[in-house]
Amino acid sequence: MKFKYIFLFFIVGCSSKSEDSLNVFRYNEHKNIGSLDPAFAKDNADIWAVNQLFNGLVQMDENLNVKPAIAKHWSISDDGLTYSFSLRHDVKFHKHFVFGKDSTRHVSANDFTFSFNRLIDNDVASPGRWVLNKVEHFKAVNDTLFQIKLKQTFPAFLGLLTMKYCSVVPKEVLDLYGNDFRSHPIGTGPFKFKRWEENIKLVFRKNNHYFEHDSNGHKLPYLEAIAITFLPDKQSEFLQFTQGNIDYVSGLDASYKDEILTADGQLRTKYSKDVNMIRGPYLNTEYLAFYMDTEVTEIQSKLIRKAVNIGFDRQKMMTYLRNGIGIPAHGGFIPKGLPGYNENAGFTYRPQEAKKLIEQFKEETNIVSPEITITTTSNYLSFCEYIQRELQKTGLIVNIDVIPAATLKDAKANGKLDVFRASWVADYPDAENYLSLYYSKNFAPNGPNYTHFKNDKFDDWYELAFSETSTEKRELLYSKMDSLIMQAAPVVPLFYDEVVRFTRKNVNHLGINPINLLDLKRVKKN
């Protein structure tokens, strides 16, 4: 193992100078990328890589607005069910011998028909097939017109289509490689696949035939290549970053947060000369959840659930455990930065009131030592221990059970945990994505309602939102639903996460977005 790490550092270190001369953007992933097939792009590592290689009908800008991609424009029928996409004429797949003499060909509407059929094919078993659950049918009207009809109105549908699952892929190449398309990807994106030594290095090169231009008419992308390494240790990654051997580090890990940031979340002076920090809202709510179908008296009690919500100081928690990175969740479940967010929906720190609620519970139930057990993974143990210490001051006994992430995922889906830590990252930028966790027809394990929360008024509002075409009225409905959830308190929002990116000073125009998508087509290196 020791020699493996020496070899990896040798690759990163020795290649850095030559790569800089080629205008190469270098970053690291902590685990091997599972697939370069967009139909299987289900986590950030895969999505970031796939985003450089593929395009769909539409894409999202840094402000979560849906913009044209391969579709130059679109129209929606008056009943909100039929979406018609007019495609660009100048989009080509990356070169490959399977295309014949010219080694490439233009994308047509039939390619989207193939790609979408593949997404819902049971034999393919794509984890992204749910994206098309609300679709009744789709078809290529002609070479440049692709049409989708929904089963019911769904205002967030365009946002769904920005997901990498919906990328266009060429039938000829899929027929040639089958499952091996994962490591022989051919797309239309700003970069094309070059080389992949799994768990060691992945290289993309510039696509000189890419169809997008910048605002001045210059062809994208600017970079010549992307090089991805796979150092599993975050401290090693940070060391390579500080030495200038990689250009970018994403997120704030406990192993280096105090080294690079002050307690109030500012970049330390020793790094300010060489490093830029970018931060902004991330559509990710970190929370504790109560299983509402439990027989445990404490969990069934709204008094206890409310006491937990008001019994610890979220601001203090963020300062000491996250160096101020992240927004204390005093609103509802919908995170800050998303339409429908209501800063007054949630709870603030009120320790004396929490004590009174615990005393009231004791009097009403004759349970003299109420207690709960929070199940978490080791990554969030410090948060749960902080909450444990604070809540025990109110008279509530709190136990903590630490289990592996895979075990927690299975247990929460099958109703085996009374209280558990979880997070919800937006699949698409609409508050419906968050509220779906409380719709009674979405009970886990068949849906994302892990708390088994049920409220008839909430269900009525949730269903009404699908047919509401007015953006303002739909956002008002979302806010009302969020407030109703918080009144019932099946969850304890902890904080709304922030995207934090560190780059070398010679990296420009990386940008940031609330879904933490890595988009490199406009990045320049000085």
C-alpha positions in Angstrom: 0.0 0.0 0.0 2.9 2.3 0.8 4.4 1.9 -2.7 1.0 2.5 -4.3 0.8 6.0 -2.6 4.3 6.8 -3.6 3.5 5.9 -7.2 0.3 8.1 -7.1 2.2 11.1 -5.8 4.9 10.5 -8.5 2.2 10.7 -11.2 0.6 13.8 -9.8 3.9 15.6 -9.0 5.8 14.8 -12.2 2.9 15.6 -14.5 2.1 19.0 -13.0 4.5 21.1 -15.0 3.8 19.5 -18.4 0.1 19.7 -17.7 0.2 23.4 -16.9 1.9 24.1 -20.2 -1.0 22.3 -21.9 -3.6 24.4 -20.0 -4.9 21.4 -18.0 -7.4 21.6 -15.1 -6.5 19.1 -12.4 -8.7 17.8 -9.6 -9.0 14.8 -7.4 -11.7 12.3 -6.5 -11.6 10.3 -3.3 -13.1 7.1 -4.9 -13.1 5.6 -8.3 -15.7 6.9 -10.7 -18.3 4.2 -11.2 -19.3 4.9 -14.8 -18.9 7.5 -17.5 -22.3 6.5 -18.9 -24.8 9.3 -18.1 -27.6 6.8 -17.5 -25.7 5.8 -14.4 -24.5 9.2 -13.2 -26.0 9.0 -9.7 -23.4 10.6 -7.5 -21.3 13.7 -7.6 -18.1 12.0 -8.8 -19.9 10.5 -11.8 -22.0 13.5 -12.5 -19.0 15.9 -12.5 -17.1 13.7 -15.0 -20.2 13.0 -17.2 -21.0 16.7 -17.3 -17.8 17.4 -19.2 -18.6 14.8 -21.9 -22.4 15.0 -22.5 -25.2 17.4 -23.1 -29.0 17.1 -22.9 -31.9 19.1 -24.3 -31.5 21.8 -21.7 -29.0 22.9 -19.0 -29.0 25.0 -15.8 -27.1 28.2 -15.3 -25.5 29.2 -12.0 -28.8 30.9 -10.8 -30.8 27.7 -11.5 -32.5 29.1 -14.6 -33.1 26.5 -17.3 -31.3 27.5 -20.5 -31.0 26.0 -24.0 -28.4 23.3 -24.7 -28.9 21.0 -27.7 -32.5 22.4 -27.8 -32.2 26.0 -29.0 -35.7 26.8 -27.9 -38.9 25.0 -26.7 -42.6 25.6 -26.3 -45.2 24.3 -23.8 -48.8 23.6 -24.7 -51.6 25.6 -22.9 -52.6 22.6 -20.8 -49.0 22.3 -19.6 -48.7 18.7 -20.9 -46.8 18.8 -24.2 -43.2 20.1 -24.5 -41.8 20.6 -28.0 -38.1 21.1 -28.4 -36.4 22.5 -31.5 -32.9 21.2 -31.8 -29.8 22.9 -33.0 -28.4 21.9 -36.4 -24.7 22.1 -35.4 -24.3 19.6 -32.6 -22.0 16.6 -33.4 -21.0 13.6 -31.4 -17.3 13.1 -30.6 -15.3 11.4 -33.3 -15.4 7.6 -33.4 -14.7 5.1 -36.2 -18.1 3.6 -35.9 -19.6 6.7 -37.5 -17.8 5.9 -40.8 -15.8 8.2 -43.1 -16.1 11.5 -41.3 -15.8 9.8 -37.9 -18.7 11.8 -36.5 -22.3 12.8 -37.3 -24.9 15.4 -36.3 -27.3 14.8 -33.4 -31.0 14.3 -34.4 -34.3 14.0 -32.5 -34.1 10.3 -33.0 -31.0 10.2 -30.8 -33.1 11.6 -28.0 -35.8 9.0 -28.6 -33.1 6.3 -28.3 -31.5 7.8 -25.2 -34.9 8.2 -23.4 -36.0 4.7 -24.3 -32.7 3.4 -23.0 -33.3 5.3 -19.7 -36.6 3.5 -19.0 -35.4 0.1 -20.4 -35.7 -2.6 -17.7 -32.7 -4.4 -19.1 -30.5 -1.3 -18.8 -31.7 -0.7 -15.2 -30.7 2.9 -15.0 -31.1 4.5 -11.6 -32.4 7.6 -13.4 -35.5 6.0 -14.9 -37.6 7.8 -12.3 -36.9 11.1 -14.1 -39.4 10.0 -16.8 -42.0 8.7 -14.4 -44.4 11.5 -15.2 -43.9 11.1 -19.0 -46.7 9.5 -21.0 -44.8 9.3 -24.3 -42.0 11.0 -26.3 -41.2 11.0 -30.0 -39.1 12.5 -32.8 -41.5 14.5 -34.9 -38.7 15.1 -37.5 -34.9 15.4 -37.3 -34.9 18.6 -35.4 -38.2 18.4 -33.4 -38.5 16.3 -30.3 -41.8 16.1 -28.3 -42.6 15.0 -24.8 -46.1 14.5 -23.4 -46.7 14.3 -19.6 -49.3 12.3 -17.8 -50.1 15.3 -15.6 -48.8 18.8 -15.4 -45.5 19.1 -13.6 -44.1 22.7 -13.5 -40.6 21.4 -12.4 -40.2 19.1 -15.5 -37.7 21.3 -17.3 -35.5 21.2 -14.3 -35.7 17.4 -14.3 -34.4 17.4 -17.9 -31.2 19.2 -16.9 -30.1 16.1 -15.0 -27.3 14.2 -16.6 -29.4 11.1 -16.9 -31.2 12.8 -19.8 -28.0 13.3 -21.9 -28.0 12.2 -25.5 -26.0 9.1 -26.5 -25.3 7.6 -29.9 -27.0 4.2 -30.7 -24.1 3.0 -32.9 -21.6 3.3 -30.1 -23.9 1.7 -27.6 -24.5 -1.2 -30.0 -20.7 -1.6 -30.3 -19.7 -1.5 -26.6 -22.9 -2.4 -24.7 -22.1 -2.3 -21.0 -18.5 -1.2 -21.7 -19.9 2.2 -22.8 -19.1 3.1 -19.2 -15.4 3.3 -20.1 -15.8 4.2 -23.8 -18.1 7.2 -23.7 -19.0 9.2 -26.8 -21.0 12.3 -26.2 -21.4 15.9 -27.5 -19.8 17.7 -24.6 -17.0 20.4 -24.4 -14.5 17.6 -23.6 -14.0 14.2 -25.1 -12.7 11.0 -23.5 -9.0 10.3 -23.8 -7.7 7.8 -21.2 -8.8 6.1 -18.0 -6.6 4.1 -15.6 -9.2 3.2 -13.0 -8.3 4.3 -9.5 -5.2 6.1 -10.9 -6.0 8.8 -13.5 -8.7 9.9 -15.9 -8.0 12.3 -18.8 -10.3 14.3 -21.1 -9.2 16.4 -24.0 -10.8 19.5 -25.5 -13.6 18.9 -28.1 -12.6 21.3 -30.9 -16.0 20.8 -32.5 -18.1 21.9 -29.5 -21.1 23.9 -30.4 -21.3 26.5 -27.6 -19.6 29.9 -27.7 -19.0 32.6 -25.0 -20.7 36.0 -25.0 -18.0 37.4 -27.3 -18.4 34.6 -29.9 -15.3 32.7 -28.9 -15.6 28.9 -29.0 -15.8 26.9 -25.8 -14.1 25.3 -23.9 -10.9 27.3 -23.2 -9.0 24.5 -21.4 -7.0 22.0 -23.4 -7.6 19.1 -21.0 -8.9 17.8 -17.7 -6.9 15.4 -15.5 -8.6 13.6 -12.6 -6.6 11.7 -10.0 -7.9 9.3 -7.3 -6.1 9.9 -4.0 -8.4 8.4 -1.4 -7.1 10.5 1.5 -8.4 14.0 1.9 -5.4 15.2 3.8 -3.2 14.0 0.9 -5.5 15.8 -1.5 -5.1 19.0 0.4 -1.4 18.7 0.5 -1.3 18.3 -3.2 -3.5 21.4 -3.6 -1.2 23.5 -1.3 1.8 22.4 -3.3 0.1 23.5 -6.6 -0.2 20.0 -8.0 -4.0 20.2 -8.3 -6.1 23.2 -9.1 -9.2 22.7 -7.0 -10.5 21.3 -3.8 -14.3 21.0 -3.1 -15.8 21.1 0.3 -14.6 21.5 3.8 -13.2 18.4 5.5 -12.5 18.2 9.2 -8.9 17.1 8.5 -8.0 20.6 7.1 -10.8 23.0 8.0 -8.9 24.7 10.8 -5.7 24.8 8.8 -7.2 26.8 5.9 -10.1 28.7 7.6 -10.4 30.9 10.7 -13.1 30.1 13.2 -15.5 32.6 11.5 -15.0 31.0 8.1 -12.4 33.4 6.5 -9.4 32.2 4.5 -6.3 32.3 6.7 -3.7 34.9 5.7 -1.0 32.3 4.8 -3.2 31.0 2.0 -4.8 34.2 0.7 -1.9 34.9 -1.7 -2.2 31.6 -3.6 -5.8 30.5 -3.0 -9.3 31.7 -3.8 -12.3 30.6 -1.8 -15.7 30.6 -3.3 -18.8 29.9 -1.3 -22.6 30.1 -1.8 -25.9 28.3 -0.9 -26.1 24.6 -1.6 -29.5 22.9 -2.0 -28.8 20.5 0.8 -30.7 20.3 4.1 -29.0 18.4 6.9 -31.5 17.2 9.5 -32.6 14.8 12.2 -35.8 12.8 11.4 -38.3 11.1 13.7 -40.1 7.9 12.5 -43.7 8.8 13.1 -45.0 5.2 13.0 -42.9 4.1 16.0 -44.5 2.9 19.2 -42.0 4.8 21.3 -43.9 7.3 23.5 -41.2 10.0 23.4 -41.1 10.0 19.5 -44.9 10.1 19.3 -45.0 13.2 21.5 -45.0 16.5 19.8 -43.7 18.0 23.1 -40.5 16.0 22.8 -40.1 16.7 19.1 -40.5 20.4 19.6 -38.1 20.4 22.6 -35.4 18.8 20.5 -36.0 21.5 17.8 -35.6 24.4 20.2 -33.2 22.8 22.7 -29.8 23.5 21.0 -28.1 26.5 19.5 -27.7 26.0 15.7 -25.5 29.1 15.3 -23.1 28.0 18.0 -23.0 24.5 16.4 -22.0 25.9 13.0 -19.3 28.2 14.5 -17.6 25.5 16.4 -18.1 22.5 14.2 -18.1 24.0 10.7 -16.0 27.2 11.1 -19.1 29.2 10.1 -19.6 27.3 6.8 -23.3 26.5 6.4 -26.5 28.4 7.4 -28.2 27.6 10.7 -31.6 26.0 9.8 -34.1 28.4 11.5 -36.4 28.1 8.5 -38.2 25.0 7.4 -37.1 22.0 5.5 -36.8 23.9 2.1 -33.2 25.3 2.1 -32.2 28.9 1.7 -31.7 29.8 -2.0 -34.7 27.9 -3.3 -38.1 29.6 -4.0 -40.5 28.6 -1.3 -38.0 29.0 1.5 -39.5 30.6 4.6 -37.1 32.0 7.1 -39.8 32.2 9.8 -41.1 28.6 9.4 -38.8 26.9 11.8 -37.4 27.1 15.3 -35.0 29.2 17.3 -32.9 28.4 20.3 -35.2 28.6 23.4 -33.6 26.4 26.2 -36.0 27.4 29.0 -39.1 26.6 26.9 -37.5 23.3 26.0 -37.1 22.4 29.7 -40.8 23.3 30.3 -41.9 21.0 27.4 -39.8 18.1 28.9 -41.4 18.7 32.3 -44.9 18.8 30.7 -44.2 15.5 29.0 -43.1 13.9 32.3 -46.3 15.1 34.0 -48.6 13.9 31.2 -47.0 10.5 30.8 -45.4 9.7 34.2 -42.2 8.9 32.3 -39.6 10.3 34.7 -36.5 9.8 32.5 -37.5 10.4 28.9 -34.9 9.4 26.4 -34.3 9.1 22.7 -31.6 7.4 20.6 -30.1 9.2 17.6 -28.6 7.0 14.9 -25.8 8.5 12.8 -22.7 7.8 10.9 -19.2 8.6 12.1 -18.9 11.7 9.9 -21.7 13.4 11.8 -20.9 12.1 15.3 -19.6 15.5 16.5 -22.9 17.1 15.6 -24.9 14.5 17.4 -22.7 14.7 20.4 -23.1 18.5 20.6 -26.9 18.1 20.4 -26.7 15.3 23.0 -24.9 17.6 25.5 -27.3 20.5 24.9 -30.5 18.5 25.1 -29.5 16.7 28.3 -29.5 20.1 30.0 -33.2 20.2 29.3 -33.9 16.9 31.1 -34.0 14.7 28.0 -31.6 11.7 27.9 -30.0 11.3 24.5 -28.2 8.2 23.4 -26.1 8.0 20.2 -25.7 4.9 18.0 -23.0 5.1 15.3 -23.5 2.7 12.3 -22.1 2.4 8.8 -23.7 4.6 6.1 -25.0 1.6 4.1 -26.6 0.1 7.2 -28.2 3.4 8.1 -29.6 3.9 4.6 -31.2 0.5 4.7 -32.5 0.8 8.3 -34.2 4.2 7.7 -35.8 3.0 4.5 -37.4 0.1 6.4 -38.6 2.0 9.5 -36.1 0.5 11.9 -34.8 3.7 13.4 -36.7 6.0 15.7 -34.4 9.1 15.2 -31.7 9.3 12.6 -29.5 11.9 11.0 -29.9 12.4 7.2 -29.5 14.9 4.4 -31.5 15.7 1.3 -29.7 17.2 -1.7 -31.9 18.5 -4.5 -32.2 16.2 -7.5 -33.7 19.2 -9.4 -34.1 22.8 -8.3 -37.8 22.9 -7.2 -39.1 22.8 -3.6 -41.4 20.0 -4.6 -38.3 17.8 -4.5 -38.0 18.5 -0.7 -41.7 18.4 0.0 -42.0 15.0 -1.6 -40.5 13.6 1.6 -43.7 14.3 3.5 -46.3 13.2 0.9 -48.2 10.2 2.3 -48.1 8.2 -1.0 -44.3 8.3 -0.8 -43.8 6.2 2.3 -40.5 4.5 2.3 -39.2 2.0 1.2 -41.2 2.7 -2.0 -40.6 6.5 -1.8 -38.6 9.1 0.1 -41.0 9.7 3.0 -38.7 8.1 5.6 -40.5 9.7 8.5 -43.9 8.3 7.5 -45.4 11.7 8.1 -49.1 11.9 7.0 -51.3 14.9 6.9 -54.4 15.2 4.7 -54.2 19.0 4.3 -50.5 18.7 3.3 -51.4 16.0 0.7 -54.1 18.2 -0.8 -51.8 21.2 -1.1 -49.0 19.0 -2.5 -51.3 17.6 -5.3 -52.7 21.1 -6.0 -49.1 22.4 -6.6 -48.8 20.2 -9.6 -51.6 21.9 -11.4 -50.7 25.4 -10.3 -49.1 27.2 -13.3 -48.6 30.5 -11.5 -45.0 30.6 -10.1 -46.0 33.0 -7.3 -49.0 30.9 -6.2 -47.0 27.7 -6.3 -44.2 29.2 -4.2 -46.9 30.3 -1.7 -48.2 26.8 -1.5 -44.7 25.4 -1.0 -44.2 27.8 1.9 -47.5 26.9 3.5 -46.6 23.2 3.2 -43.2 23.8 4.8 -44.8 25.6 7.7 -47.3 22.8 8.3 -44.4 20.3 8.4 -42.6 22.3 11.0 -45.7 22.7 13.1 -45.9 18.9 13.3 -42.1 18.6 13.8 -41.4 15.2 12.3 -37.9 16.6 11.5 -35.2 18.8 13.1 -33.5 20.9 10.4 -29.9 21.4 11.5 -28.4 23.5 8.7 -28.6 24.4 5.1 -25.2 23.5 3.6 -23.0 25.8 1.5 -20.9 25.0 -1.5 -17.2 25.8 -0.7 -14.6 25.7 -3.4 -10.9 26.4 -3.1 -8.9 27.1 -6.3 -5.4 28.2 -7.1 -5.2 31.9 -8.0 -4.4 31.1 -11.7 -7.9 29.5 -12.1 -10.6 31.9 -13.4 -14.3 31.7 -14.0 -14.9 28.4 -12.2 -18.0 29.9 -10.6 -20.4 28.2 -8.2 -24.0 27.0 -8.2 -26.5 25.7 -5.6 -26.6 22.2 -7.0 -22.7 21.9 -6.8 -22.3 21.0 -10.4 -18.8 21.2 -11.7 -18.9 23.0 -15.1 -15.5 23.5 -16.7 -16.3 24.8 -20.1 -15.7 28.4 -19.2 -12.7 27.9 -16.9 -9.4 29.6 -17.9 -6.0 29.1 -16.4 -3.5 32.0 -16.5 
